[in-house]
């Protein structure tokens, strides 16, 4: 059953599955997050089974016009785009037009041979050994994606393919190029045909000139503590597949409904099964990654999720298949995240809370096994031992590493995890989903 279309800012609390949901609690969460995070506009959508049971906008689409956010306003969602690109690849594989075990170079004839040897499955799972790179400004034409992939060289690989899971926007750029080659049409048009139209996502697009014809939440950045509209808006067609989808709360809900209902007669159950299958470990042991989705175990239940952040926008999708529940949040500012609201809403709807910190014996590795220089492209980190303690220096900032579990250490702002080689010495340093290799 397809989800209903709502153009107002709030669904009636009499919807079948939402009748027992405390919508006032969701209202409070949205308003509180708006104030605490200082996000100009937020969108919160709840899907239960095959229906949207709550959809509401908070704040404004632009600090200049003060236009209220509604479930029909488009946001540019960032990396939650990746599950849509993965869906396109899976649909092409299902139709026999490609194989996930094939190398990217089997389809992209003008790609650098070293880059072309990575497989589609490695690209989908961020195990291709590619460094992470995204540009927010650049060309806007359909030829930009091919040109971007064509200029990649062997130094785009920071380590050998298949060695480690490290988040890479470049990997999905390459996948997007494969989509347009195999579908024999520009990437944006291929995505419309393979994914958006089957799902009924009629107002979802990669093209800014289409997005601006519908209600559009403007992207903002914080300037001197105040949100200001980003001008010019960030756009680089060569990076569209990595995180540049425009969609609304009402439209994105159709993808969530499909995932919760074996495709909902729009995409096949096989594609949904592949999307909901964890495949590789993320360094640190807290999560796994599949095809465009990450996975956590919460209270013995598998939860799929992905966040997005790009110039002017933020988003979060959480899917709890065993509860037949999905949460979507979107925001229109750089920096503050929409993830906090999503997890709070999931707790309010289902009682599922984010997993607590891992417990167990503290990491006890000899400092000499960890010290050294780690890098990925132009990113460098130095790990040093001083007076029995470990410190990491990144871009001139130095902080202490406090042992936790699973070869991980707390820093002042995040968690850093070491991955050991066969000799027992650290080979990789992972932080924020990106990995640096020891040199």
C-alpha positions in Angstrom: 0.0 0.0 0.0 1.4 3.4 -1.0 1.8 6.1 1.6 -0.7 8.9 1.7 0.2 12.3 0.4 0.1 15.1 3.0 0.6 18.8 2.3 -0.1 20.2 5.8 2.5 20.4 8.5 1.0 17.7 10.8 -0.9 14.4 10.4 -4.1 13.8 12.2 -3.5 11.7 15.3 -6.3 9.4 14.3 -4.2 7.6 11.7 -4.5 3.8 12.2 -1.1 3.0 13.5 -0.4 6.4 15.0 -3.5 6.5 17.2 -1.5 5.2 20.2 1.5 7.4 19.5 2.0 10.5 21.7 2.3 13.1 18.9 2.7 15.8 21.6 6.0 14.2 22.6 7.2 14.3 19.0 6.1 17.9 18.7 8.1 18.7 21.9 11.2 16.9 20.6 11.1 18.8 17.3 10.7 22.2 18.9 13.4 21.5 21.5 15.9 20.3 18.9 15.1 23.4 16.8 16.1 25.6 19.7 19.0 23.6 21.1 20.7 23.0 17.7 19.9 26.4 16.3 18.8 24.8 13.0 16.6 27.2 11.0 14.3 24.4 9.8 13.7 20.8 10.6 11.6 18.0 9.2 10.5 14.9 11.2 8.8 12.0 9.6 7.6 8.7 11.2 6.7 5.6 9.2 5.0 2.7 10.8 4.4 -0.4 8.7 3.1 0.9 5.4 1.9 4.4 6.4 3.3 7.8 7.3 1.9 8.3 10.8 3.6 11.6 11.5 5.1 14.3 9.4 5.8 17.8 10.6 8.1 20.7 9.7 9.6 22.9 12.4 11.1 26.3 11.9 11.6 28.0 8.5 12.8 27.1 5.1 14.8 30.3 4.9 15.8 32.8 7.6 15.1 35.5 5.1 11.6 34.7 3.9 10.5 33.0 7.2 8.5 30.5 5.1 7.4 27.6 7.4 8.8 24.2 6.7 6.3 21.6 5.5 6.6 17.9 4.6 6.6 18.9 1.0 9.8 21.1 1.2 12.8 19.7 -0.5 16.1 19.3 1.4 19.4 18.3 -0.1 20.1 15.3 2.1 23.8 14.5 1.9 25.0 10.9 2.3 21.6 9.3 2.8 21.7 9.6 -1.0 24.0 6.5 -1.0 21.3 4.0 -0.2 19.5 5.2 -3.4 22.6 4.8 -5.5 23.0 1.3 -4.0 19.4 0.6 -4.9 20.1 1.5 -8.6 23.1 -0.7 -8.7 21.2 -3.6 -7.2 18.3 -3.2 -9.6 20.8 -3.3 -12.5 22.4 -6.4 -11.1 19.0 -8.0 -10.6 18.2 -7.4 -14.3 21.5 -9.1 -15.3 23.1 -5.9 -16.6 26.0 -6.0 -14.2 27.5 -8.2 -11.4 28.6 -6.9 -8.0 31.8 -8.9 -8.3 32.8 -7.1 -11.5 35.5 -4.5 -11.5 34.5 -0.8 -12.1 36.9 -0.8 -15.1 34.8 -3.5 -16.8 32.2 -0.7 -17.4 34.2 2.6 -17.2 36.7 2.2 -20.0 38.6 5.4 -19.5 39.2 5.1 -15.8 42.8 4.8 -14.4 43.6 1.0 -14.3 44.5 1.1 -10.6 41.2 2.7 -9.8 39.3 0.5 -12.2 40.3 -2.8 -10.6 38.1 -2.2 -7.5 34.9 -4.2 -7.5 31.4 -2.8 -7.3 30.9 -4.6 -4.0 34.0 -3.0 -2.6 32.7 0.4 -3.7 29.3 -0.2 -2.1 30.8 -1.3 1.2 33.6 1.4 1.4 36.2 -1.4 1.3 37.9 -0.3 -2.0 40.8 1.5 -0.3 39.8 4.9 -1.8 40.5 8.1 0.0 37.5 10.3 0.9 36.9 13.5 -1.1 33.9 15.7 -1.9 33.8 19.1 -3.5 30.8 21.4 -3.0 31.4 23.8 -5.9 32.0 22.9 -9.5 30.3 22.3 -12.9 26.6 21.6 -13.1 26.3 19.7 -16.4 25.7 16.0 -17.1 29.3 15.6 -18.4 30.8 16.5 -15.0 30.5 13.0 -13.5 32.4 11.3 -16.3 35.0 14.0 -16.2 35.4 13.7 -12.5 36.0 9.9 -12.6 38.3 10.2 -15.6 40.7 12.5 -13.8 41.1 10.1 -10.8 44.6 8.6 -10.6 46.2 5.7 -8.6 46.9 8.1 -5.7 43.1 8.1 -5.0 43.8 4.8 -3.4 45.3 5.2 0.1 45.6 1.4 0.6 45.1 -1.9 -1.2 41.4 -2.7 -2.1 39.7 -5.1 0.3 41.9 -4.5 3.3 39.8 -2.1 5.5 36.4 -0.4 5.7 36.9 3.3 5.3 34.1 5.7 4.2 34.7 7.2 0.8 32.5 9.6 -1.2 34.7 8.9 -4.2 33.5 5.3 -4.2 29.9 6.3 -4.7 31.0 8.8 -7.4 32.4 5.9 -9.3 29.3 3.8 -8.7 27.2 6.7 -10.1 29.3 6.7 -13.2 28.7 2.9 -13.6 24.9 3.5 -13.2 24.8 6.1 -16.0 27.0 3.9 -18.3 25.0 0.7 -17.8 21.6 2.6 -18.0 22.9 4.5 -21.0 21.5 7.8 -19.8 22.8 10.7 -17.6 23.1 9.8 -13.9 20.2 12.0 -12.8 17.9 10.5 -15.5 19.0 7.0 -14.7 18.2 7.4 -11.0 14.8 8.8 -11.8 14.0 5.8 -14.0 15.6 3.1 -11.8 14.6 4.3 -8.4 12.5 7.5 -8.0 9.7 6.7 -10.4 9.2 3.0 -9.3 9.0 4.3 -5.7 6.6 7.1 -6.5 9.1 9.7 -5.4 7.7 12.4 -7.8 9.5 15.4 -6.3 13.0 13.8 -5.8 15.8 14.8 -8.1 19.5 15.6 -8.4 19.0 18.6 -10.6 18.9 22.0 -8.8 16.9 23.5 -11.7 14.1 20.9 -11.0 14.4 21.2 -7.2 13.8 25.0 -7.3 10.4 24.5 -9.1 9.0 22.9 -5.9 9.0 24.2 -2.3 12.7 24.2 -1.4 14.4 24.6 2.0 17.4 26.9 1.5 20.7 25.7 2.8 22.3 27.7 5.7 25.7 28.0 7.4 26.5 29.5 10.8 28.2 32.9 10.5 29.1 34.5 13.8 26.6 32.3 15.7 23.8 33.3 13.3 22.4 31.1 10.5 22.7 32.7 7.0 21.6 31.4 3.6 24.5 29.8 1.7 25.3 31.8 -1.5 26.0 30.4 -4.0 24.3 27.1 -3.1 26.7 24.2 -3.1 26.6 22.1 -6.3 29.0 19.9 -8.2 27.5 17.5 -10.6 30.6 15.4 -10.6 29.8 14.5 -7.0 26.0 14.1 -7.2 26.0 10.4 -6.4 27.9 10.9 -3.1 25.3 13.0 -1.4 23.3 15.5 -3.5 19.8 14.1 -3.7 16.9 16.6 -3.2 13.9 15.1 -1.6 11.0 15.9 0.8 9.8 14.2 3.9 6.7 12.9 2.0 8.9 11.6 -0.8 11.6 10.0 1.2 9.0 8.2 3.3 8.2 6.1 0.2 11.7 4.6 0.3 11.3 3.9 4.0 7.9 2.2 3.3 9.5 0.0 0.6 12.3 -1.1 2.9 9.8 -2.0 5.7 7.5 -3.9 3.3 9.7 -6.1 1.0 9.7 -3.4 -1.7 6.0 -2.5 -1.4 5.5 -3.6 -5.0 7.9 -0.9 -6.2 11.3 -2.6 -5.9 11.8 -6.3 -5.5 12.1 -8.1 -2.1 15.5 -9.3 -3.2 16.8 -5.7 -3.5 15.4 -4.9 -0.1 17.0 -8.0 1.4 20.4 -6.9 -0.1 20.0 -3.4 1.3 19.2 -4.8 4.8 22.2 -7.2 4.9 25.2 -6.1 7.0 28.4 -7.1 5.2 31.6 -5.7 6.6 32.9 -4.6 10.1 33.5 -1.0 10.7 36.7 -0.5 12.7 36.0 -0.4 16.4 33.4 -3.1 16.6 30.3 -1.0 17.3 28.7 -1.2 13.8 28.8 -2.9 10.4 28.2 -1.5 6.9 26.3 -2.9 3.9 25.2 -1.4 0.7 24.6 2.3 1.4 23.4 1.6 5.0 25.1 1.1 8.3 23.9 -1.3 11.0 23.8 -1.4 14.8 22.6 -4.0 17.3 20.3 -2.3 19.8 18.7 -4.4 22.5 19.3 -7.5 20.4 17.6 -6.0 17.4 19.3 -4.9 14.1 18.7 -1.3 13.2 19.8 0.1 9.8 20.7 3.8 9.6 22.6 6.4 7.7 23.3 10.1 8.2 24.0 12.9 5.7 25.8 16.2 6.0 26.7 18.6 3.2 27.0 22.3 2.7 23.8 23.8 4.0 22.0 20.6 5.0 21.9 17.5 7.3 19.7 14.4 7.4 19.2 11.0 9.1 17.4 7.8 8.3 16.8 5.1 10.9 15.0 1.8 10.0 14.0 -0.7 12.7 12.7 -3.6 10.6 11.6 -5.8 13.5 9.4 -2.9 14.7 8.2 -1.9 11.3 9.3 1.6 12.1 11.4 4.2 10.3 12.4 7.7 11.3 13.5 10.5 8.8 14.9 13.8 9.8 16.2 16.7 7.7 17.7 20.0 8.6 18.8 23.1 6.6 22.1 24.1 8.1 25.8 23.0 8.0 27.3 21.7 11.2 24.4 20.9 13.6 23.1 17.3 13.0 19.6 16.0 12.4 20.7 12.7 14.0 19.9 13.6 17.6 16.2 14.3 16.8 15.9 11.0 14.8 17.2 8.9 17.7 15.0 10.7 20.2 12.0 10.1 18.0 12.8 6.4 17.6 13.0 6.1 21.4 9.6 7.9 21.8 8.0 5.7 19.2 9.5 2.3 19.9 11.5 2.5 23.1 14.7 1.7 21.2 17.7 3.8 22.4 21.1 4.2 20.8 23.5 1.4 21.9 25.5 2.3 25.0 29.3 2.3 24.9 30.9 -1.1 24.5 32.1 -2.6 27.7 35.0 -5.0 28.4 38.6 -4.9 29.4 40.4 -1.6 28.5 42.7 -1.6 25.6 46.2 -2.4 26.7 48.5 -2.1 23.7 52.2 -1.3 24.0 52.7 2.3 22.9 55.5 1.4 20.5 53.0 -0.7 18.5 50.9 2.4 17.9 53.2 5.3 17.6 53.9 6.7 14.1 52.6 8.8 11.2 49.2 7.8 9.7 47.9 9.4 6.5 45.2 9.3 3.8 45.9 11.6 0.9 46.6 15.1 2.4 45.3 14.1 5.8 47.9 13.2 8.5 47.9 12.2 12.1 50.9 11.7 14.4 50.6 9.3 17.4 53.3 9.9 20.1 54.0 8.4 23.5 55.0 10.7 26.3 55.4 9.7 30.0 53.5 6.5 29.5 50.5 8.2 27.8 49.5 8.3 24.1 48.8 11.5 22.2 47.5 12.2 18.8 48.3 15.4 16.8 46.1 16.4 13.8 46.5 19.7 12.0 48.5 21.2 14.9 46.0 20.1 17.5 47.2 17.7 20.1 45.1 15.5 22.4 45.4 12.6 24.8 44.2 9.2 23.8 42.4 7.5 26.7 42.0 3.7 26.4 38.5 2.2 26.0 37.8 -1.2 24.4 38.5 -3.0 21.1 41.8 -1.2 20.5 39.9 2.1 20.7 40.8 5.3 22.5 38.7 8.4 23.4 39.8 11.8 22.4 38.3 15.1 23.5 35.8 15.0 20.6 35.6 11.5 19.2 36.8 7.9 19.3 39.9 6.7 17.5 40.5 3.0 16.8 43.6 1.1 15.8 43.6 -1.9 13.4 46.5 -4.2 13.9 48.5 -6.0 11.2 49.7 -9.6 11.4 52.8 -8.5 13.3 50.8 -7.0 16.1 51.6 -3.5 15.2 49.0 -0.9 14.2 48.5 -0.7 10.5 45.5 1.7 10.4 44.0 4.5 12.5 40.2 5.0 12.2 38.3 8.0 13.3 35.0 9.5 12.2 34.5 6.6 9.8 37.7 7.5 7.8 40.9 5.4 8.0 44.5 6.6 7.9 47.3 4.1 7.0 50.5 3.9 9.0 53.5 5.0 6.9 
